[in-house]
Amino acid sequence: MQKHVRKFLKDEKKKIHKFYILFFFLFVLSYSGLSQDTIKDTTIYRVYQLNIHEEIAPPVWHLTQKAFKEAHNQKFDLVLIHMNTYGGMVDMADSIRTAILHSKIPVYVLIDNNAASAGALISIACDSIYMVPGANIGAATVVNQEGKAMPDKYQSYMRSMMRSTAEAKGRNPEIAQAMVDPRIVVEGVIDSSMVITFTPSEAIENKFCEAQVEGISDIFDRLCIEDYEISQQEIKATDKLIRILINPMVSGVLIMLIVGGLYFELQSPGIGFPLGASIIAALLYFAPLYIEGLVENWEIIIFFLGIVLLAIEIFVVPGFGVFGVSGIALVVASLSLAMVDNVGFNFMLPQVNSLIAALLIVGISSVLGLILAFYLSKKLFAKQSIFHLALDATQKRELGFSTEVKTYTKALHKEGITHTDLRPAGKIIIDGKVYDATSSFGYIEKGNAIEVIAYENAQLIVKKK
């Protein structure tokens, strides 16, 4: 009897243990589920807002790179582009749309009034498009600075980008390319010789817009997202400085200082302010472009190689030949390529277009820099100034000075020595007489043997013997 009782109690004890174990597991599971629901409910949806409210140009690309880097590093849930632009540079737009297509974070765009041309390309690359009342998207024909349509090869490349971008996001590629080319007819959408530009209702009907909204908050109301936090892009002082320096107008001024400073310095001995200004301008020109990834090491190297070749041409080799032409070509090539986002010499059509624009900026700026430097050098060396750049001694006849034309012409093809430094103008001595003279090439120091090769403008033209 006792044996049966003990067995019964033992079995009951096992049942109780099993019950406790089952209860414990149920408690753990329920607590885990409760915790997950609580975490889910209290999670804040983090949004990174990027504003594009200006022409699509290098400064916008700079901010876009910074935005996507920060958004990915800080693990935001969404990148929201607040857009209002009439377009801009095709190569910069291509870089931005590529960054959007490769983004691991969803990218939405709110078109607040305008997404024209390059802005349309960027918008179509986004995962979702929203538009405010009165907004527009389209009109992506490639035009030049005068607003005239570029040749068909440029339109063809833009059509291809619009088409492939639309395909990547599940939108109608025919409509996308019809925003570029007025010859394309899309049945039921456009049947005339005009490029497509959609209003919000037309964009919604053709699936180029998810919805018309009143603002950013309306987007999240439609997505049923109540708890969200929007972080605006913080533009630091360094970002503002870079944006200023990579502006094409500022780049043009820096090129003027680089070229003009070098020319001015080569006309005078020693190392002075013009060379310092040229070096600082070169640093300000290349540094921000290098930070942006537009300039590669080899482009900077060929710039300095070009400067070396020009110096050899001026100071070592008489005349103007291979060294001078090669130096100019390398300097112009370096300054131009620095503005273009290319890999080596592999250029696509947008890069070709940008390269042509860069060559124009470099060419015009260089010519203006040379003209300004030439004018200033003439002014400073031709008259007395606070820097005493001109000779202020009285040129007396009894000391050997002469300005008679016959006296000067008799000195033709004679040899003498420099009485002062020729910078390139100065004084020379021939047969004990002092003459005004100008060096035919570069700078000649005082005491050097020279030979007279010509007479122009009351001055003898000489070369170093």
Stockholm file with secondary structure:
# STOCKHOLM 1.0

chainA/1-465         MQKHVRKFLKDEKKKIHKFYILFFFLFVLSYSGLSQDTIKDTTIYRVYQLNIHEEIAPPVWHLTQKAFKEAHNQKFDLVLIHMNTYGGMVDMADSIRTAILHSKIPVYVLIDNNAASAGALISIACDSIYMVPGANIGAATVVNQEGKAMPDKYQSYMRSMMRSTAEAKGRNPEIAQAMVDPRIVVEGVIDSSMVITFTPSEAIENKFCEAQVEGISDIFDRLCIEDYEISQQEIKATDKLIRILINPMVSGVLIMLIVGGLYFELQSPGIGFPLGASIIAALLYFAPLYIEGLVENWEIIIFFLGIVLLAIEIFVVPGFGVFGVSGIALVVASLSLAMVDNVGFNFMLPQVNSLIAALLIVGISSVLGLILAFYLSKKLFAKQSIFHLALDATQKRELGFSTEVKTYTKALHKEGITHTDLRPAGKIIIDGKVYDATSSFGYIEKGNAIEVIAYENAQLIVKKK
#=GR chainA/1-465 SS CHHHHHHHHHHHHHHHHHHHHHHHHHHHHHHHHHHHHHHHHHCCEEEEEEEECSCBSHHHHHHHHHHHHHHHHTTCSEEEEEEEECCBCHHHHHHHHHHHHTCSSCEEEEEEEEEETHHHHHHHTSSEEEECTTCEEECCCCBCTTSCBCCHHHHHHHHHHHHHHHHHTTCCHHHHHHTTCTTCCBTTTBCSSSCCEECHHHHHHTTSCSEECSSHHHHHHHTTCCSEEEEECCCCHHHHHHHHHTSHHHHHHHHHHHHHHHHHHHTSSSCCHHHHHHHHHHHHHHHHHHHTTCCCHHHHHHHHHHHHHHHHHHHTSCSSCHHHHHHHHHHHHHHHHTTSCCBTTBCCHHHHHHHHHHHHHHHHHHHHHHHHHHHHHHHHHHSCCTTCCSCCSCCCGGGTBCCCHHHHHHTTTCEEEESSCBSSEEEEEETTEEEEEEESSSCBCTTCEEEEEEEETTEEEEEEC
#=GC SS_cons         CHHHHHHHHHHHHHHHHHHHHHHHHHHHHHHHHHHHHHHHHHCCEEEEEEEECSCBSHHHHHHHHHHHHHHHHTTCSEEEEEEEECCBCHHHHHHHHHHHHTCSSCEEEEEEEEEETHHHHHHHTSSEEEECTTCEEECCCCBCTTSCBCCHHHHHHHHHHHHHHHHHTTCCHHHHHHTTCTTCCBTTTBCSSSCCEECHHHHHHTTSCSEECSSHHHHHHHTTCCSEEEEECCCCHHHHHHHHHTSHHHHHHHHHHHHHHHHHHHTSSSCCHHHHHHHHHHHHHHHHHHHTTCCCHHHHHHHHHHHHHHHHHHHTSCSSCHHHHHHHHHHHHHHHHTTSCCBTTBCCHHHHHHHHHHHHHHHHHHHHHHHHHHHHHHHHHHSCCTTCCSCCSCCCGGGTBCCCHHHHHHTTTCEEEESSCBSSEEEEEETTEEEEEEESSSCBCTTCEEEEEEEETTEEEEEEC
//
